Structures are given as C-alpha cells and as structure tokens.
Amino acid sequence: MQKSGADRSRVLELLEHAGGLKPGVAEQISKETGVPAADVYGVATFYTLVARPDAGVRVCQGLSCKVAGCDDLLADLASRGIKHEAVSCLGQCDRAPATINPDLEPVCDAPVGQVTPDDAELPMNLGGADGHDYAALRRIEELGYDAVIEQIDASGLQGRGGAGFPAAFKWRAVKAQPPGQRYVVVNADEGEPGTFKDRMVMERRPHLMLEGMAIAARVVGADIAFIYIRGEFKDAIRALKSAAAEAAEHLHWLDIRFVDGHGAYICGEETALLEAIEGRRGMPRLKPPFPTQSGLWGKPTLMNNVETLACVPSIVLRGGQWFKAQGRTEAGSKLYCVSGHVVHPGVYELPLGVSLDELVHAAGGYVGTPLAFSPGGASAGFLPIKHRDVPLDFKTLAGLGSMMGSAGVVVLNDTVDMALAALWGLVFFEDESCGQCTPCRVGCKVQRGALDRFLAGDKDALANVPEVAWEMEEGSICGLGQVASWPLTTAMKHWPERFSG
C-alpha cells in the first residue's frame, strides 16, 4: 500500500474524529496527511454526515416514510423548535417514519421489522440463532478452493446488491490474477429506498456474513478485508465488531478493517465505494478496468454485497445444487424487504421468484386497497398492482420495464397520488447524484423541475421527459443516472390519466 494512498485514506476518519467540517478542520487535516486543504474540503462537502455534523434530528423522506407521515413529523419538529433536517432514505423503512438523533442512533416509534420464523432449512434463516463455529470455513480446506468456486457456480448465486452479477465469475476473476496483494471488500452501504435486508443480516446474523467474507478471502487469496458499512447503521456496526471479536480464533489470519460510510448513496456503486475507502469523493470510476483487475489501490479486489456473502456458508456445507433448488424461477432463496402499506413490514426469506401477493401474505396482508408497488426500491420505478402475481425475479421484472434490484419492495395503496410518489423518487435522485457526469447532474434537476411545474399547473411541462430520460440512460456513467428518471417515466406509463394535459 502506497504511503500517499494511506495518508489520503485517513481523511474521512479524521473528519469524523474532528466532529465534521468545522472551521479550521480542513487545514488541520491537511497538515496531518499532506492532502491539500482544498481537497480535504471537497471530500468533506461530498458526504452529508461530515458536511453537516450539526444537522440535529435527521428525518427520512424516502418513499416508505413519506406514506407513513414523515411530513407531519417534520412539521411537528419545526413547531417545537427542534433542529432537524429532511434526508434521503435511512435504511429503516420497516420502522417508518424513521429518524436518527445527532449521534446517528435510530429513534423510531415503530418496532424493528419482522423476519421469517426460525427454519433450519433456509440458507440464511434470519430468525435462527447466529452460531460461530465456522464449520463452512473449515470445510473449504477439505473441498479445495477451486471446488468451492465450482459450488458457487453450480448454486447460480447472483449478486444480491442489485446488479445480479454471477458471484462465481467475480471470484474466479480475482483468483486468476497474478500473485500479489488482493483485497475483499464487503459492500454494506445499504441506501436504496425500501431496502433494509443487509442491515437485518448484520444485526441478526453477523457471523454468517463474516464467515462468508472469510471464505471468499481464503478462496481468492486475500488477507485483508474491508467492510464498508453505512454510518447510520450503529446497531449493525456494533454487532459485526462484537462478532468479529468472538470469532477471533477463526479469523486471526484475516486483517478485518471497518470503514464507516459518511452519508452518500452513490457509494453503494462498487467503484464509488472504492474511492471512498481511498479517501476521495465517492464518484464512480469508468470501467474497464474492473475491480477484479484493478480495484482498491489498483490491486485485484473482490467486492460482494452482505446478502451475497451470507449465502455462501450454506452453499459450502450443503452444495450448490441444494441452494439452487431453494429458488422457484431463479436460483436460491432471496431476502425480500417489504414496507409501505402492509401489515408487518420486514424481511422475508422466500424462494426467488415468489409473487407480490405471496410476499405480502408473509407480511400479514395489504393495508387498504393496493394500487402500485416498487419491486426494487426507487431505482425500479413503479408497477401497477395488476402485476401482483408475476414472479419477483431478475428476468421477469426486467421484461416489465422494471428491475428486482435489491428487492426493496414498497407497496402503495389507493390513497397515494402517483404523481407525488414519482416526485419523491426524483427528489431522492437529485439529492444523491454525485454530479460527476452531465447527463445525470443536469438531467435529475431537469426532470424534477418538470414535474414540479406540472404539479403547479403547467400541463405541457412533461413534454420533454422521455427525451431527457433517454439521454440520461444512454449517457450516464453509472446506474444512478441511468435509472433516475424511472420513478417518473414508469408512473407516466402506467397511470397516464394522472399526467394528461
């Protein structure tokens, strides 16, 4: 690891220890690290948790929290003179409307969401006990590392972070790199509105994720693992650190480094996350090269999502074909988040390919008359309730002009104005665009402005929405800009009467 990289990588940590971007802090950190003060300032202003450390109570304005009444909560705080700020999704959609205090601890009135009851036949089994014998980690020495990758391949495991990329392909690609330093990076920066499954895994089954991470590191030849975890997930951070200490006898060979996120949704994109670990603004890199070839500090890097790694121990112990058979239309079981207008928001482990009706049945049923649903968070846009019986899988939802993404399902009933629901999504993407590429930076602003004008009475304001959406999809560097118009374009497609002139 080069000294310049190591010095730069301390910038965010030092900003956090200094209490955020306060007068004189940029200059102080510059002296300590050698990074120019202007650069330190630029990094600090990119991340909300250090840019605005004195924001007070942070109130989520994600889709689930909007339908649960976050606007009333914001009005109440204002009436009582309590310092507060409306922010992007806090990953507590099961407890909507979600808030965190100045110490970034959740202060939600609703209880933590439900999970599927204990069932030892489930690959992840969030309702079960979190054992720490690390039998799967020992098992890989008997199987051999190539055989482990063969089982991951046979399982059909796709990345559970949203992209759905075959896990075995990444593992093979890193393992095949020339000898030298390699890294494993866990993407635990869960920020997609409607998604909170990774938080639940880390809080309830931290050993499961750590064991999967350790297996991945052994197989690809890495001895350093970074866990980049969302800064607002304090309970998850504590659970993981405690579990890592408990499992020291199994993990002593692996240098595990925890990196707190600092409030930037874009860092869920893998190369933006690498930039953040290296102490820069979290802006996506152009690809190729891909992280498997040139990732963290230019070294081969295996990056996997929390849920992806949590699937690995059961695949090692029970076999790839067993895991594959847990699915219905596609391979494996899936952690489906569901919130919004359902009786019991939570995370339910079900066969990949169940329908919305089956998922909501597990969550206690619909509240009110269902109108629409977002199958994969804000990035997936909206589908009408007539699709309640289609498989919630990668292929089917793509065919409907949507996506499964990270399976953050939000249900909306007929009390919701779909034009407002679209606006809430556009506000999120405008706030979270990193600003690096023009199609996304300008397009997010243009689309949100067009809908604002339409809602104010300008019936012609949406005329250019399809053209701008095409330019964003074709010209944006990363997935954020490519899907940022979807809340609006899908709402216009399925509820045209609401958007007619």
FENURFEN-V736291 format. One record per backbone hydrogen bond with DSSP energy under -1.0 kcal/mol. NH is the residue of the N-H (numbers start at 1). CO is the residue of the C=O. Records with the same first field share a line. If there is no record, write none. Layout:
BEGIN
NH = CO + CO
END
This chain:
BEGIN
6 = 2
7 = 3
8 = 4
9 = 5
10 = 7
11 = 8
14 = 10
15 = 11
16 = 12
17 = 13
18 = 14
19 = 16
20 = 15
21 = 50
22 = 20
25 = 22
28 = 24
29 = 25
30 = 26
31 = 27
32 = 28
33 = 29
34 = 30
40 = 36
41 = 37
42 = 38
43 = 39
44 = 40
45 = 41
46 = 43
48 = 263
49 = 262
51 = 47
52 = 48
55 = 52
57 = 83
58 = 100
59 = 85
60 = 98
61 = 87
66 = 62
67 = 63
69 = 66
70 = 65
73 = 69
74 = 70
75 = 71
76 = 72
77 = 73
78 = 74
79 = 75
80 = 76
81 = 78
82 = 77
85 = 57
87 = 59
95 = 92
96 = 93
100 = 58
101 = 105
104 = 101
107 = 99
114 = 345
122 = 119
128 = 125
131 = 129
138 = 134
139 = 135
140 = 136
141 = 138
143 = 139
144 = 140
148 = 144
149 = 145
150 = 146
151 = 147
152 = 148
153 = 149
154 = 150
155 = 151
156 = 153
159 = 165
167 = 157
170 = 166
171 = 167
172 = 168
173 = 169
174 = 170
175 = 171
176 = 172
177 = 174
183 = 300
184 = 224
185 = 302
186 = 226
187 = 304
188 = 186 + 228
190 = 188
195 = 192
200 = 196
201 = 197
202 = 198
203 = 199
204 = 200
205 = 201
209 = 205
210 = 206
211 = 207
212 = 208
213 = 209
214 = 210
215 = 211
216 = 212
217 = 213
218 = 214
219 = 215
220 = 216
221 = 217
222 = 217
225 = 255
226 = 184
227 = 257
228 = 186
229 = 259
230 = 188
233 = 230
234 = 232
237 = 233
238 = 234
239 = 235
240 = 236
241 = 237
242 = 238
243 = 239
244 = 240
245 = 241
246 = 242
247 = 243
248 = 245
250 = 247
251 = 247
252 = 248
254 = 251
255 = 223
257 = 225
259 = 227
261 = 229
267 = 264
268 = 265
269 = 266
273 = 269
274 = 270
275 = 271
276 = 272
277 = 273
278 = 274
279 = 276
280 = 275
283 = 281
293 = 290
294 = 290
295 = 299
298 = 295
299 = 296
301 = 291
302 = 183
304 = 185
306 = 187
309 = 305
310 = 306
311 = 307
315 = 311
316 = 312
317 = 313
318 = 314
319 = 315
323 = 319
324 = 320
325 = 321
326 = 323
327 = 324
328 = 352
329 = 352
330 = 352
332 = 324
334 = 350
336 = 348
337 = 407
338 = 346
339 = 409
341 = 411
342 = 340
343 = 365
344 = 363
346 = 338
347 = 114
348 = 336
350 = 334
352 = 332
354 = 351
357 = 388
359 = 355
360 = 356
361 = 357
362 = 358
363 = 359
364 = 361
365 = 360
367 = 341
371 = 412
372 = 412
373 = 383
374 = 410
377 = 408
380 = 377
381 = 378
383 = 373
385 = 371
387 = 384
388 = 385
390 = 387
392 = 354
393 = 391
397 = 393
398 = 394
399 = 395
401 = 398
402 = 397
407 = 404
409 = 337 + 407
410 = 374
411 = 339
412 = 372
414 = 369
416 = 413
421 = 417
422 = 418
423 = 419
424 = 420
425 = 421
426 = 422
427 = 423
428 = 424
429 = 425
430 = 426
431 = 427
432 = 428
433 = 429
441 = 437
442 = 438
443 = 439
444 = 440
446 = 442
447 = 443
448 = 444
449 = 445
450 = 446
451 = 447
452 = 448
453 = 449
454 = 450
455 = 451
456 = 452
457 = 454
458 = 453
459 = 457
461 = 458
463 = 460
465 = 462
468 = 464
469 = 465
470 = 466
471 = 467
472 = 468
473 = 469
474 = 470
475 = 471
476 = 472
482 = 478
483 = 479
484 = 480
486 = 483
489 = 485
490 = 486
492 = 488
493 = 489
494 = 490
495 = 491
498 = 495
499 = 496
END
